[in-house]
């Protein structure tokens, strides 16, 4: 028996309501996990329509002394490339910051002047990251219209040493900017930037956080720009519609709400987003009528589509015999993993590798359980996508366990300390991907893991030379990493 579901699918956006089971008990109140999923299949770009929304884009670039050379030149070249690809009605601003912030180009300039000013940017000074970001937000608000969606890319390679540096404050202001329709993606370059600040800005505003090497800067800017071009829903909101007798028991997500609508990150051409809730279903209050669980999808205040799922009320033996939906199990399990990510980072900061490894072991075991349950869905496109997403996460966790074993005895070594900083940034990037429900694993996500493993193998060889008494043990652990690298 399957739950009856209905969805209005007359376009490239589908809304689906999935229930943990198709039936609940008819003799007592029962908890039921429910997943709401948005599936976008918009193809190349939503901008092809003549009345499509246009882009209001601002790139904010750290121009402090540490950006001098290839990093700054690459950022400038990317800005020039973006400017050349924007349509006439798109808006483009470039802001640079060091100890101060300055608008280099804005929509009121002709393109030749804007190009000249971008090329002339040089490096200098300190890193007042918040001031540069604030100025970028102000410029976006100044120039936008109700026919534009707003995107900001923030690039930095250093520690914010001036202006606002409190993570909680920046996260709150990022959420407020999202209420205004502005999404910020942040790009941290190298090993010396503050990933907590950049992650807070990105997560709070519905954007993406990237931790990258200098050589990948141009590719990541292109990834973000291409994603912005294919925006399908800029300010999606989801509202649950529940009948009398069905109540929200627990939020199995980290989404914020505007009123009774869940705020969802922007969705692009080929994208998917889902979240879970736990409902309490009282058959007596329902009058033994089958409950219809509904959801409505909005873009800002415009209704896009809706969906429902109807659940049967059955005697306890029959309800218990119904088949559980492994996709619901997967989404709920992933929420549990997300809530443990901060604890893992805290253990890494404290140098408590043993407890961190125990958390990782529990996470990997949980993922294997979910993967086993999903095997029946492997023949479906959706099942394969879910399995690929979980596999990427599991590999990150398994590699992290190997890192913990390899480096735990050498935390005082300066080279290990530097590696831990890079590892932490990679974990932050994966946390944001996972918690923002980005199930499409990109080549950049995979490349982050490959880069870390390769660096760990090199560092392991250096440690074996420095600590010859431990060389055999180090060698075994390095070999385990080589095996992972061969499979990646």
N, C-alpha and C positions, 0 to 999 in steps of 0.2 A: 504494500500500500504506500502511495506517495501523497504528500500534501499537494492540494490543488493550488497552483499559482497562476496568476494572471498579470501580464505586463503590457503596457502600451508601447509597441516597438516600431512605430511608423517612421523611424529615422535612424541615424547612426548612433543613438544613445539608448541603451537598454537599462532599465531598473528592475532588479530581481529581489524578491524576498525569499530567503531560504530558512527553513525551520530545522531545528536539531532532529526532530522526529515528526512524522506526519500525523501523530495522534498523542493525546495525553489522557490521563485517567478521568473518568466521569464521576468519581465518588469523593474526590478531595482536591484541594488546590495543588497545582503542580507547577514547578519551575520549568521553563522552556527557553533554551538559547536560540536566538534568531540573528541572522546575518542579513544586512542590507547591502547589496552590491550594485555599483554603477559600472557599466561596460561601455566604453567608447570605441567606435570603429569608424572614425571620421575620415580615414584615408590621409591624403597628403597635407591638406590645410583647410581650415575653416574659412580662410581669408579669400577663397576663390569666389565666393558669393559677392555680388555687387554691393549688397547692403551689410556686409560683414563688418564686425568691429575692427578698428585699427589699433595699432600699438603706440603706446607712450612709454618709451624706454629710456632709462638713465643708467649709465655705467659710471660707477664711482671707483676711482683708482688711487691706491696708496702710491704717493710719489716720494716717500721718505728715502733717505740715503741708501738703505739696504735694497731698494728696488732698482737702483742704477744699473744700466747695462741691458742684458737680454730680456729680463722680466718686463721692464718698463717699455722697451721697444716692441715686445710682442703684444703687450696690452694696447699700445697705441695703434699698431698695425691691425689688430682685431677691431678696434673702434672704427678705423677707416673702412675696413671691409664691411662692417655692419651698416655704416652710413651709406655706402654705395648700393646696398641691397634693399634698403627700406623703400616703401612706396611713398608716393607724394604726400598722402594724407597721414602717414606715420610721423611721430614726433620723436626727436632724439636729443638727449642731453648728455654731456660728459662733465663730471665733477672730479677734481683731483684734490688730494689732501696730504698735508704733512702736519706741522703744528697748527696750520691754518687750513681753510678750505676755500676753493675757488671754482667758479663755473667757467669751464673752458669753451664749451659749445652748447648752444641751446636752440630750440626750434625757430627762434626769430632770426637766426643768422642764415645767410645764404650758404650753400654747401661748400663753396670754394673757401670762404672765410673759416668755416668750421674745420675743414681739413687742414688749413694752414695752422690754426691754433692748436689742434691736436698734435701735429708733427712737432710743434715748438715746445711741448711739455718736457721739462727736465726734472731731475730728482734733487731733493734737499730736505733737511729738517727732521722733525720728530714724527710721531704717529698718533694723531688725534682722530682715531677711527670714528668715534661717535659723531664728531662735528661734520666729517665728510658725508656720513650716512644721513644725518639730519638735513644737510643742505640738499642732498639728492632727493629726499622725500619731499622737501618744500618745493623744489623745482617741478617734480611730477605733479603735485597738487596745483601748482600755478598754471600749468599748460594744458592739463587734461580737459576732456569734455565727456559728455555721457556716451559718446561714440568711440571712446578709447578705453582699452584696458592697460593697466599700469604695471610695469616690470622694472625692477632695479637689480643690477648685478654689482656686487661689492667685492673688490679684489684687494687682498693685503698679504704681506709676507712677514709682518712683524708684530711685536707685542704692543698693544694699545697703552701708551705711557702718558697720555694727556686726555682731558675730557672725561666723559662718563665711562667708567670701566666696571660697573656692577652688572653682573649677568642678569639678575632678576629685573633690574630696571630696564635693560635693553630688551629683554623678553617681553615685558609688559608693553613697552612702546612699539615693539614689532607687532604685537596683537592688535594694538590700536590702529596701526597703519593698515593692517589687513582689513579692519572694519571700514576703512576708507577706500578699499579696493586696491591696495598696493602690496605686491608680493616681492620679497627680496630673496635672491639666491646669493650665497656667499662662497667665495673661492679663496681658500687659504693655500699659500704657496710655500713649499719648503718645510722646515722643521721648527721654526722659531715663532710662529704666530700663535695667538691664544684661541684654541679651537672651541673653548667653552663659550666665548663671546660670539664668535661667528655662528656656531650651532644655535645659540639662543635666538639670534636675529632671524636666521633662516626658518627654524621650526616655528617660532612665534608668528611669522607672517605667511606661512604656507609654502615657503620656498625650499630649495635644496642646498645642503652644505656639502662642499667638496674639499678634500685634503689632497693636494696634488704636488707632484714634482714640477720644477720649472719647465721641463720639456713638454708637459702636457697642457700648459696654460691655454694655448691657442685652440686645442681640440675641445677643452671644456667650455670655453666661451662659445664656440660653435654649437656644442651640444645644447647649451642653455638657450642660445638665440633661436636655433631650429625648433626647440620645444615651445618657445614663446610664440613663434610664427604659427604653430599648429594648434593654438589654444581653442578648445571646443566649448568648455564651460569655465568662465573666469571666476565667478563667485558662487559655486554650487552650495546649496543648502538642502538638507534632507529632514523631512518632518514625518514622524510616526503617527499613524492614525489607529487608535486602539479602541475597541468597543468596551462598554461597561462589563466588568468581570475580568478584564485583562489589564494588568498594571505593570509599570516599569519597576522591576525589582532591583536591578544592578546594571551600572554602566560597565560594559566590557570593552571600553575604548578610552582614549585620552582626548577626545574631541571636545571643543568648547561649543557653547550654544549661544545663539541669538534668539531670545525667547524660547520657543520649543523646537527650534530648528538647529540641527547639527551643522557646524561650519566645516566644510570640506575644502581641501587644497584645490587649486586650479587643475583642471583636467585637460589633457591635450589629445591630439588626433587618435593615437592608438594607446589607450590607457585604461586602467581599471582601479577602482577604489572600493573598499568594503570596510564595514565595522560591525561589531556585535553588541547585542544587549541581552540581558536576561529578563524574561517576563514571568509574572505569576498569573496563572490562569485558574480562575475559580468557577467550576461548572455550575455551582448553585446560583451565583450571581448572573451567569449567562442564561439561566433557565434551560440548561442542557441544549442550547442552540450552538451550532458550530461557530467558533470565533473566527472572524476574518481580520487578519493582521495586515495593515496597509502601510505604505510609505509613499510620500510625494517628493519629487525632485524639483528644486527651483534653481534658476540662475539669477542670483540676487532675489528679486520678488516675482520673477516671471516663472510660472509653472511650466516645466519642461515635459514631464511624464509622471506616471504613477504605476504602482504595482501592488498586488495583494497576494496573500497566501492564506488558505483556509485549513484549519486543523480539526481533525475528528476528535470526538469525545468517546472513549471506549472503556470497557471493563479493564481492570488493572492488568490481567494476564495478556489481553490482546494488545494493549498499549505498549507493554514492555517488550512484546515480540516484534514490534515494528522496527524497521531498519534505520539506524542513525545515519545522518548525512555527514560523510567525512570532510566535506568542505567547511561545514560549520565547525566541526571539531578543530580543523586546522586554523581557522581565523581566531577562535577563542584561545587556542594554545599560543598563537603568536602574540596575542595581547599579553598573556602571562610572561612571555619572554621579554617583551618590551619593558614591562615594569621592573624587571630584574637587571636591566642594562646599567642603570645608574649605580646600583650596588656593586656590580663588577668593576666599573670604573673607579669607584671609591676604594675597592680592595687593591686595584693596580696602583693607585696613588699612594696607598699606605704600604706598598711593598708586600702585602699579604698574598703571596702567590698560591699558598696552599688552599686558602678559602676561596680565592678566585677560581682555582681549578675545580674545586668541588661544585661551585655554581655552574661552571661550564659543563661538567660531566652530567649534571642533572638536566641541563638544557639540551644536550645532545641526545640523551636517552629519551626525553620528551619528543624531540623532533623525529627520532626513529620510530616511535610509536605512531605518530601522526602519518609518517610516510607509509608505514605498513597499512594503515587504514585507508590511505588514498590509492593503494595499488589497483583497486577495482575501478578507479577513475582514469587510469593511465591511458586508456584508449580514446579519451575525450580531449579536445584541445584545452579546455579549462583545467582538467586534471593534470595534464602535462605541465601547464604553466605553474600550477601550484606546487608541484613536485620540484620543478626547477628552482623556484623561489626558495623553498625549504632547503634544497641541496646547497645553494649558495650560502645560506645562513649557516648550515651545519658545517660546511668546509671552513668558514671563518672561525667558528667556535672550536673545531678540532685543531686547526692550526694554532689558535691561541693557547690551547692546552699544551701543545708542543713548545711554544715560546715560554710558557710558564715553567715547564720542566727544565728547559735549556738554560734560562737566564736567572732563575731564582737564587743560585749560590753566588752570583756575581753582580748583585745590584749596586755595589759600591764602585764598580768599574765605570769610568767615565763614558766609554764607548757603549756599554750596556744602557747607561742612563739616557744617552742620546737616542738609542734605538727604542727604548720604552716610550719616549716622547712621540716618535713617529707611529709606533704601534697604537698608542692612545688616540691619536688623530684618526687613524684608520678605523678604530672601533667606534669613534664618534660618527664618522661618515656612514658606517653600516647601521648604526642606531637610528640615524635620521631616515635612511632609506627604508628601514623596516617599520619604524613607527609611523611614517607618513604613508604607509601602505603602497609603496612603489614595488609591485611584484615583478615588473619587467627588469631583469638583471642585465645591465648594459656591459659593454666591453670595458668601460671605465671602472665599474665596480669590480669586475674580475681582475683587471689590471692592478688595482690597489692591493689585492691579496698576493698576486704574483710578485709584485715589487717588494712587499714586506718579507715574503718567504726567501726571496733571493738575497735580500740584505741580511736576514738572519743566518743564512748559510755562510755567507762571507764572514760575518762577525763570529760565528761558531769556530771557523778555522783560525781566526785571530786569537780567540780565547784558548784554544787547544795549544797554541804556541806559547801563550803567556802562562798557562797553568798546566804544565806537562804532566803532573800527577793525575789530572782529571781528563787527560786527552782521550782515553778510551771511552769514557762515559760520554764526553762531549761528541765524539765521533759517531756513536750510536744514535744520538739525538739529531745530529746533523743529517745522518743518513735517512732518518724518518722524514725529515723535512724535504730532502731530495725526492723521496718517493711521492710526497704530496705535490711538489713542483712538477713532476713528470705527468701527473694526472690533471693538472690545472690547464 
